[in-house]
Amino acid sequence: MKTNRRDFLRTTSLAATAMGISGPLKASSFMGAPSDKLNVALIGVRNMGFGILERHLETGKVNCIGLCDVDKNLLEKRGQDVMKATGQKPKLYGDFRNLLENRDLDAVIIGTPDHWHCLQTVYACEAGKDVYVEKPMANSIAECDIMVRAAKKYNRIVQVGQQQRSGAGWQAVNRIIREGKIGKLRKVNIWGNFNYGVGQPKQPDQSVPEGVDFDMWLGPAPLRPFNPARFHGSWRMFWDHGGGLVTDWGVHLIDMAFWAKDLVVPPEITMASGGNLSFENNDHETFDTMSVIWQHKDFMVTWEHTAGTQSGPWNKNYGLAFIGDLATVVVNREGYKVIPEWDGNKKENKAEPLEVAMRGENHGEHVADFIDCVKSRKTPACTPEKGRAVAVAAHAANIAVRTGENKLIWDEKSSRFSNSEKANQMVVPVYRNPWTLPVI
Ligand SMILES: NC(=O)c1ccc[n+]([C@@H]2O[C@H](COP(=O)([O-])OP(=O)(O)OC[C@H]3O[C@@H](n4cnc5c(N)ncnc54)[C@H](O)[C@@H]3O)[C@@H](O)[C@H]2O)c1
């Protein structure tokens, strides 16, 4: 039998492990030649996770060897989809822990609801797999901290799914700001108005659908009856599973503001107000209306949303306005525009006006970066530290409103708020038995 480099290294590594030798040859890491295909698997197959898997398959650089989901109906269907696309049938799993035991697996994509991101990422890192985990990094501040530590401890490549970091248009905007073309950046206004932010119409609790392991869907989240209005897709409007628009869409956009100043720690001050002021017949806990200010040392970032509306400033339902002394850049996934200030004395623009269209999503580029980094062990575009900074900022805003504290001061050293014990009660989630918060 012909042995390729990957097989040779795996065998050598297994032998080394059996002999009690620990070192760089880990049995489950990618150890092939750069031209070898990665073996990947997907946990959470319904929506975004599958989209990310498709972007992986499109590169021609991966084999999909496993799919995992707690909804058997979706799992079977996705198994057939992969078979159609690749001619290879992935192994199907209901429990991600069994999938992670597969020694041939190099990397996993995590496309589950936010309350699962931490456990699945940490277990994958422990098993020696690299991870593409969807945003927001986790559903609580403490979980983000644990994930950062796990990636470091197990020396894993972890890419957080804030794909705008890999988009050429967003990189161009970032360059314009860094090169000082809009002058001193002092404020970034961000908004995200979406209909889905008000949840679904209320429905009575129901029995769990055939083929769904609901206990495993809930996982570490509190036990509750099954309700279709807080299940596939709509879970993001309930605190046990998500944080509403500010953690869902917000992290993508707020991340761009932090990137402009290279911030990889959360802002020191969060001020927020909000509430549920509309759509009484819809089922949701997260806020439909919200205003947030994050105060950094030398600039401010604001976030606004009115869920259930789809219009906003600059005639865009979502976007950012980077405000500098010389110009403002208004940007969303469709494009960006540099709007110069007018110099009344010189009778000229203070900056070059510019308007550039963008291509929408950047998942493909972000996935390509991940695959590259898994092979080269280079640092990915959105590290756990970057994913954490923005997730903590978004969670801090929700906590400020939920506790009624409205102004919270962040202490990065202790990863806690320095002015509110009430807020600190919400930093660490309570896991439901038998799941326990990983200790790293
Ligand atoms: N980067 C982006 O642009 C983007 C866009 C949409 C969603 N997302 C993120 O992707 C994640 C998934 O969102 P979605 O819209 O696809 O949600 P979804 O509800 O449509 O899909 C989640 C899937 O995970 C499965 N699942 C739940 N618990 C599981 C478990 N223990 N093991 C295996 N599978 C499990 C569900 O059955 C479902 O198939 C979220 O974190 C979301 O924020 C990112």
The ligand as an SDF file (V2000), in Angstrom:
LIG
                    3D

 44 48  0  0  0  0  0  0  0  0999 V2000
  -21.3320   34.9560    9.6530 N   0  0  0  0  0  0  0  0  0  0  0  0
  -22.5510   35.2250    9.2790 C   0  0  0  0  0  0  0  0  0  0  0  0
  -22.7870   36.0350    8.3980 O   0  0  0  0  0  0  0  0  0  0  0  0
  -23.6950   34.4800    9.9240 C   0  0  0  0  0  0  0  0  0  0  0  0
  -24.9660   34.5030    9.3440 C   0  0  0  0  0  0  0  0  0  0  0  0
  -25.9790   33.7680    9.9570 C   0  0  0  0  0  0  0  0  0  0  0  0
  -25.7260   33.0590   11.1300 C   0  0  0  0  0  0  0  0  0  0  0  0
  -24.4850   33.0980   11.6780 N   0  0  0  0  0  0  0  0  0  0  0  0
  -24.2020   32.3610   12.9340 C   0  0  0  0  0  0  0  0  0  0  0  0
  -24.2310   30.9670   12.6530 O   0  0  0  0  0  0  0  0  0  0  0  0
  -24.7120   30.2590   13.8000 C   0  0  0  0  0  0  0  0  0  0  0  0
  -25.9050   29.4030   13.3750 C   0  0  0  0  0  0  0  0  0  0  0  0
  -26.9440   30.2470   12.9420 O   0  0  0  0  0  0  0  0  0  0  0  0
  -28.0640   29.6880   11.9650 P   0  0  0  0  0  0  0  0  0  0  0  0
  -28.8270   30.8300   11.4620 O   0  0  0  0  0  0  0  0  0  0  0  0
  -27.4340   28.7580   10.9950 O   0  0  0  0  0  0  0  0  0  0  0  0
  -28.9490   28.8330   13.0050 O   0  0  0  0  0  0  0  0  0  0  0  0
  -29.9490   27.6240   12.6810 P   0  0  0  0  0  0  0  0  0  0  0  0
  -30.8540   27.5210   13.8470 O   0  0  0  0  0  0  0  0  0  0  0  0
  -30.5380   27.8000   11.3500 O   0  0  0  0  0  0  0  0  0  0  0  0
  -28.9860   26.3500   12.5950 O   0  0  0  0  0  0  0  0  0  0  0  0
  -28.3530   25.8170   13.7300 C   0  0  0  0  0  0  0  0  0  0  0  0
  -28.1800   24.3340   13.5190 C   0  0  0  0  0  0  0  0  0  0  0  0
  -27.4680   23.7900   14.6510 O   0  0  0  0  0  0  0  0  0  0  0  0
  -28.0990   22.5720   15.0240 C   0  0  0  0  0  0  0  0  0  0  0  0
  -27.7410   22.2390   16.4040 N   0  0  0  0  0  0  0  0  0  0  0  0
  -28.2010   22.7490   17.5690 C   0  0  0  0  0  0  0  0  0  0  0  0
  -27.5870   22.1610   18.6150 N   0  0  0  0  0  0  0  0  0  0  0  0
  -26.7240   21.2690   18.1020 C   0  0  0  0  0  0  0  0  0  0  0  0
  -25.7930   20.3460   18.6680 C   0  0  0  0  0  0  0  0  0  0  0  0
  -25.6480   20.2270   19.9940 N   0  0  0  0  0  0  0  0  0  0  0  0
  -25.0620   19.5710   17.8420 N   0  0  0  0  0  0  0  0  0  0  0  0
  -25.2110   19.6490   16.4950 C   0  0  0  0  0  0  0  0  0  0  0  0
  -26.0780   20.4890   15.9060 N   0  0  0  0  0  0  0  0  0  0  0  0
  -26.8180   21.2950   16.7070 C   0  0  0  0  0  0  0  0  0  0  0  0
  -29.5670   22.8320   14.7830 C   0  0  0  0  0  0  0  0  0  0  0  0
  -30.3390   21.6640   14.7540 O   0  0  0  0  0  0  0  0  0  0  0  0
  -29.5090   23.5680   13.4510 C   0  0  0  0  0  0  0  0  0  0  0  0
  -29.4540   22.6530   12.3790 O   0  0  0  0  0  0  0  0  0  0  0  0
  -25.0590   31.3100   14.8270 C   0  0  0  0  0  0  0  0  0  0  0  0
  -24.0160   31.4520   15.7500 O   0  0  0  0  0  0  0  0  0  0  0  0
  -25.2220   32.5710   14.0060 C   0  0  0  0  0  0  0  0  0  0  0  0
  -24.9540   33.7500   14.7340 O   0  0  0  0  0  0  0  0  0  0  0  0
  -23.4730   33.7640   11.0940 C   0  0  0  0  0  0  0  0  0  0  0  0
  1  2  1  0
  2  3  2  0
  2  4  1  0
  4  5  1  0
  4 44  2  0
  5  6  2  0
  6  7  1  0
  7  8  2  0
  8  9  1  0
  8 44  1  0
  9 10  1  0
  9 42  1  0
 10 11  1  0
 11 12  1  0
 11 40  1  0
 12 13  1  0
 13 14  1  0
 14 15  2  0
 14 16  1  0
 14 17  1  0
 17 18  1  0
 18 19  2  0
 18 20  1  0
 18 21  1  0
 21 22  1  0
 22 23  1  0
 23 24  1  0
 23 38  1  0
 24 25  1  0
 25 26  1  0
 25 36  1  0
 26 27  1  0
 26 35  1  0
 27 28  2  0
 28 29  1  0
 29 30  1  0
 29 35  2  0
 30 31  1  0
 30 32  2  0
 32 33  1  0
 33 34  2  0
 34 35  1  0
 36 37  1  0
 36 38  1  0
 38 39  1  0
 40 41  1  0
 40 42  1  0
 42 43  1  0
M  CHG  2   8   1  16  -1
M  END
$$$$
